[in-house]
């Protein structure tokens, strides 16, 4: 099996010696760059949810909040059924107490995360 590869290697070296190294023309780079400049096109990015779509979503959420807030419970009989059970349940959550170090850590983390957009905008301008 190695004899096959030896023959192939000899054949490859013979072909490489016989072939000449091609040189591109002096204006090759300029020609390529002209073609690239002609082919470039601007891509217009569009958001997945348009402004009108966000408006509709906001309006729907506001309408739902208004319905549940301003309609008296007596008139909204369809709401009392499933949600009445949720209102009657008493969930006892434990009282959370944080140490001063934990509060400082959370505050500094919040400040750090708040600074990221401003720093990014500053670095893009520079």
Buried (B, 14 or more C-beta within 10 A) or exposed (E): EEEEEEEEEEEEEEEEEEEEEEEEEEEEEEEEEEEEEEEEEEEEEEEEEEEEEEEEEEEEEEEEEEEEEEEEEEEEEEEEEEEEEEEEEEEEEEEEEEEEEEEEEEEEEEEEEEEEEEEEEEEEEE
